[in-house]
Each structure stands twice: as C-alpha cells, then as structure tokens.
C-alpha cells in the first residue's frame, strides 16, 4: 500500500511539475485554440458574404476596429487625422 502511494506521488509530480494540472491546462488551451480557428473561419465567411453583397470589407474592418475603441479615443484620432490631412493639403 505504501508503495502504491509513492508510485502515485511520482506519477502526479515529475521534475516538480504537477502533471495532471499541466495536462489539464494544455488541453484547455488546445480546445480554445481550436474554437478560435473555427471562429476565425466563421468571420472570414461573413466578410466574404459582405463582399458578395457589395460592401467594402476594408472599410467594415475599420468600422469594427473603431467600435472597439472608446469614443474619446476615436475623436482624438479623427482630429489628428484631420490636422495631418490639412497639413499635407489633402
């Protein structure tokens, strides 16, 4: 019985690492990476659908990026862009 406990203890830790905890974390990351790849594929499909419907995908990507930002940050960027455009005579 004592030998079984020692064997289980060695099995649970290798080189100071909790094997089952490490395995669990790695498997969770792998599942999430797989889900991310699937979601990326879905997003590509939606952009393709938008393009086939006549939308400019490049502009849509810009809109989505802007929607993620805080309104004050967007306003500041647009103000700077306007200043730079005027400076270049655009």
C-alpha positions as CSV (number, residue, x, y, z in Angstrom):
1,X,0.0,0.0,0.0
2,X,2.8,2.4,0.9
3,X,4.5,1.5,-2.4
4,X,1.3,2.4,-4.3
5,X,1.1,5.8,-2.6
6,X,4.7,6.5,-3.5
7,X,4.1,5.5,-7.1
8,X,1.1,7.7,-7.3
9,X,3.1,10.6,-5.8
10,X,5.8,10.2,-8.5
11,X,3.1,10.0,-11.2
12,X,1.5,13.2,-10.0
13,X,4.7,15.2,-10.0
14,X,7.6,14.9,-12.5
15,X,10.5,17.2,-12.0
16,X,8.5,19.3,-9.5
17,X,5.6,19.7,-12.0
18,X,2.0,18.7,-11.2
19,X,1.4,16.5,-14.3
20,X,-2.3,16.4,-14.3
21,X,-2.7,20.1,-13.7
22,X,-0.3,20.8,-16.6
23,X,-2.1,18.4,-18.8
24,X,-5.5,20.0,-17.9
25,X,-4.2,23.5,-18.7
26,X,-2.6,22.4,-22.0
27,X,-5.8,20.6,-23.1
28,X,-7.9,23.6,-22.3
29,X,-5.7,25.9,-24.3
30,X,-5.8,23.4,-27.2
31,X,-9.6,23.4,-27.1
32,X,-9.8,27.2,-27.1
33,X,-7.3,27.4,-30.0
34,X,-9.5,25.1,-32.0
35,X,-12.5,27.2,-31.2
36,X,-10.6,30.3,-32.2
37,X,-9.7,28.7,-35.5
38,X,-13.4,27.8,-36.1
39,X,-14.5,31.4,-35.2
40,X,-11.9,32.9,-37.5
41,X,-13.3,30.7,-40.3
42,X,-16.8,31.9,-39.5
43,X,-15.6,35.6,-39.5
44,X,-14.0,35.0,-42.9
45,X,-17.2,33.6,-44.2
46,X,-19.1,36.6,-43.0
47,X,-16.7,39.0,-44.7
48,X,-17.0,37.0,-47.9
49,X,-20.8,37.3,-47.6
50,X,-20.5,41.1,-47.1
51,X,-18.1,41.4,-50.1
52,X,-20.5,39.5,-52.3
53,X,-23.3,41.8,-51.1
54,X,-21.3,44.7,-52.4
55,X,-19.8,46.0,-49.1
56,X,-16.2,47.2,-48.8
57,X,-14.6,44.8,-46.4
58,X,-11.7,47.0,-45.7
59,X,-14.0,49.8,-44.5
60,X,-16.0,47.3,-42.5
61,X,-12.8,46.2,-40.7
62,X,-12.0,49.8,-39.9
63,X,-15.5,50.3,-38.5
64,X,-15.2,47.3,-36.3
65,X,-11.8,48.4,-35.0
66,X,-13.3,51.9,-34.3
67,X,-16.3,50.4,-32.5
68,X,-14.0,48.6,-30.1
69,X,-12.3,51.9,-29.0
70,X,-13.5,54.4,-26.6
71,X,-15.4,57.3,-28.2
72,X,-12.9,59.9,-26.8
73,X,-10.0,57.9,-28.4
74,X,-11.8,57.8,-31.7
75,X,-12.5,61.5,-31.6
76,X,-8.8,62.2,-30.8
77,X,-7.6,60.1,-33.7
78,X,-10.0,61.6,-36.2
79,X,-9.0,65.1,-35.0
80,X,-5.3,64.3,-35.6
81,X,-6.1,62.7,-38.9
82,X,-7.8,65.9,-40.0
83,X,-4.9,68.0,-38.9
84,X,-2.4,65.8,-40.7
85,X,-4.6,65.9,-43.9
86,X,-4.8,69.7,-43.8
87,X,-1.0,69.8,-43.2
88,X,-0.5,67.7,-46.4
89,X,-3.1,69.7,-48.4
90,X,-5.5,66.8,-48.7
